[in-house]
Amino acid sequence: MADGYHARTDGLTSLAVVAGALGVAAGYPLADPLVGLLITAVILVVLKQATGQMLGRLMDAVEPELVEQVETIAASVPEVQSVDRLRVRWLGHAIEASIAITVDCEMTVTEGHRVSEEVRHRLLHEVNRLDTAIIHVNPCGHSGEDAHALTRHHEALGGPAPFDVTQG
């Protein structure tokens, strides 16, 4: 992104320098310092935009629409009962998503894996720049059993509950 901003600023600066030189040649000596001020203003605006986007990327910021798109696609798989713990982040020029889906607790491991692969397949095809999709499969909660009882105390400590089963 920074290279793109740099190239755009270089192009605008070159055009402004030509305009300033033409202005001076046409008898307007103030054209040169005015163009210099204009170039400075453009550089500051581009710097502000680039800094904001870079800080956002460093903080794993993504557009809310992207998170919504991932959630909608995952929830559209018929056997997915719910979508939880969705995280989407940029890794360089690629996107990584981690997601927990809930399926029928009567499913076999093989069936649950098939559902997670269907979710991953749809995400990889439909989300631009998605490179990695980590899918955790939760059994439904209607059996009354807490499927995460072993690690539940980690959530109380303020940290995220670790995924105990991932497929990547």
C-alpha positions as CSV (number, residue, x, y, z in Angstrom):
1,M,0.0,0.0,0.0
2,A,2.8,2.4,0.9
3,D,4.4,1.8,-2.5
4,G,1.1,2.6,-4.2
5,Y,0.8,5.9,-2.3
6,H,4.4,6.7,-3.0
7,A,3.9,6.2,-6.8
8,R,0.7,8.3,-6.8
9,T,2.4,11.1,-4.9
10,D,5.4,11.0,-7.3
11,G,3.1,11.3,-10.3
12,L,1.1,14.2,-8.8
13,T,4.4,15.9,-7.7
14,S,5.8,15.6,-11.2
15,L,2.7,17.1,-12.8
16,A,2.8,20.0,-10.2
17,V,6.5,20.7,-10.9
18,V,5.7,20.9,-14.7
19,A,2.8,23.3,-14.0
20,G,5.0,25.4,-11.7
21,A,7.8,25.6,-14.4
22,L,5.2,26.5,-17.0
23,G,3.8,29.2,-14.7
24,V,7.3,30.7,-14.1
25,A,8.1,30.6,-17.8
26,A,4.8,32.4,-18.5
27,G,5.8,35.2,-16.2
28,Y,4.2,34.2,-12.9
29,P,7.2,33.9,-10.5
30,L,4.9,33.0,-7.6
31,A,3.9,29.8,-9.4
32,D,7.0,28.0,-8.1
33,P,6.4,28.6,-4.3
34,L,2.7,28.0,-4.7
35,V,3.3,24.7,-6.3
36,G,5.7,23.8,-3.5
37,L,3.0,24.5,-0.9
38,L,0.5,22.5,-2.9
39,I,3.0,19.5,-3.1
40,T,3.5,19.8,0.7
41,A,-0.2,19.7,1.3
42,V,-0.7,16.7,-0.9
43,I,2.1,14.8,0.8
44,L,0.7,15.5,4.2
45,V,-2.8,14.3,3.1
46,V,-1.4,11.1,1.7
47,L,0.8,10.6,4.8
48,K,-2.3,10.9,7.0
49,Q,-4.2,8.4,4.9
50,A,-1.4,5.9,4.7
51,T,-0.6,6.2,8.4
52,G,-4.3,5.5,9.3
53,Q,-4.5,2.5,7.1
54,M,-1.1,1.1,8.2
55,L,-2.0,1.5,11.9
56,G,-5.3,-0.2,11.2
57,R,-3.5,-3.1,9.6
58,L,-1.1,-3.4,12.5
59,M,-4.1,-3.6,14.8
60,D,-5.7,-6.4,12.6
61,A,-8.5,-4.0,11.5
62,V,-10.7,-5.2,8.7
63,E,-13.8,-3.7,7.2
64,P,-17.0,-4.6,9.1
65,E,-18.5,-5.7,5.7
66,L,-15.8,-8.3,5.4
67,V,-16.6,-9.8,8.8
68,E,-20.3,-9.8,7.9
69,Q,-19.6,-11.5,4.5
70,V,-17.6,-14.3,6.2
71,E,-20.3,-14.9,8.8
72,T,-23.1,-14.9,6.2
73,I,-21.2,-17.4,4.0
74,A,-20.4,-19.7,6.9
75,A,-24.0,-19.6,8.2
76,S,-25.3,-20.4,4.7
77,V,-24.0,-24.0,4.9
78,P,-27.2,-26.0,5.7
79,E,-25.7,-28.1,8.6
80,V,-24.2,-25.1,10.4
81,Q,-26.5,-24.2,13.3
82,S,-24.5,-21.1,14.4
83,V,-21.3,-19.1,13.8
84,D,-19.3,-18.0,16.8
85,R,-15.9,-16.6,17.7
86,L,-15.3,-15.1,14.2
87,R,-12.0,-13.4,13.7
88,V,-10.8,-11.9,10.4
89,R,-7.4,-10.3,10.0
90,W,-4.9,-9.2,7.3
91,L,-1.6,-11.1,7.0
92,G,0.4,-9.1,4.6
93,H,-1.7,-9.0,1.4
94,A,-3.8,-12.0,2.4
95,I,-6.7,-12.5,4.8
96,E,-7.0,-15.1,7.5
97,A,-10.2,-16.1,9.2
98,S,-10.8,-18.2,12.2
99,I,-14.3,-19.3,13.0
100,A,-16.2,-21.6,15.3
101,I,-19.3,-23.3,13.9
102,T,-21.9,-25.3,15.8
103,V,-23.2,-28.5,14.2
104,D,-25.6,-31.2,15.3
105,C,-24.1,-33.0,18.3
106,E,-25.3,-36.3,16.8
107,M,-22.9,-35.9,13.8
108,T,-19.9,-38.1,13.5
109,V,-16.4,-36.6,13.4
110,T,-16.3,-37.3,9.7
111,E,-19.6,-35.5,9.1
112,G,-18.5,-32.5,11.2
113,H,-15.3,-32.4,9.2
114,R,-17.2,-32.5,5.9
115,V,-19.3,-29.5,7.1
116,S,-16.2,-27.6,8.1
117,E,-14.6,-28.3,4.7
118,E,-17.8,-27.1,3.0
119,V,-17.6,-23.8,5.0
120,R,-13.9,-23.5,4.1
121,H,-14.5,-24.2,0.5
122,R,-17.2,-21.6,0.2
123,L,-15.1,-19.0,2.0
124,L,-12.1,-19.6,-0.2
125,H,-14.2,-19.2,-3.3
126,E,-16.3,-16.2,-2.2
127,V,-14.0,-14.0,0.0
128,N,-11.5,-12.1,-2.1
129,R,-7.9,-12.5,-0.9
130,L,-8.8,-15.1,1.8
131,D,-5.8,-17.3,2.1
132,T,-6.4,-19.3,5.3
133,A,-9.6,-20.4,7.0
134,I,-9.3,-22.1,10.4
135,I,-12.6,-23.8,11.3
136,H,-13.4,-25.1,14.8
137,V,-16.4,-27.4,15.1
138,N,-18.6,-27.3,18.2
139,P,-21.3,-29.8,19.0
140,C,-24.7,-28.4,19.7
141,G,-25.5,-27.6,23.2
142,H,-28.9,-29.4,23.6
143,S,-27.3,-32.4,25.2
144,G,-26.7,-30.4,28.3
145,E,-23.0,-31.1,28.3
146,D,-20.4,-28.3,28.2
147,A,-18.1,-29.2,25.3
148,H,-15.5,-26.7,26.5
149,A,-15.7,-27.4,30.3
150,L,-12.0,-28.4,30.4
151,T,-10.8,-25.0,29.1
152,R,-13.7,-22.8,30.3
153,H,-11.6,-21.4,33.2
154,H,-9.3,-19.7,30.7
155,E,-12.1,-17.5,29.5
156,A,-12.6,-16.2,33.0
157,L,-9.0,-15.1,33.1
158,G,-9.7,-12.6,30.3
159,G,-8.0,-14.4,27.5
160,P,-9.8,-16.0,24.6
161,A,-10.8,-19.6,24.9
162,P,-8.3,-21.7,23.0
163,F,-9.6,-23.7,20.1
164,D,-9.2,-27.3,21.1
165,V,-9.8,-28.8,17.7
166,T,-8.7,-26.9,14.6
167,Q,-8.5,-27.9,11.0
168,G,-6.2,-25.7,8.9
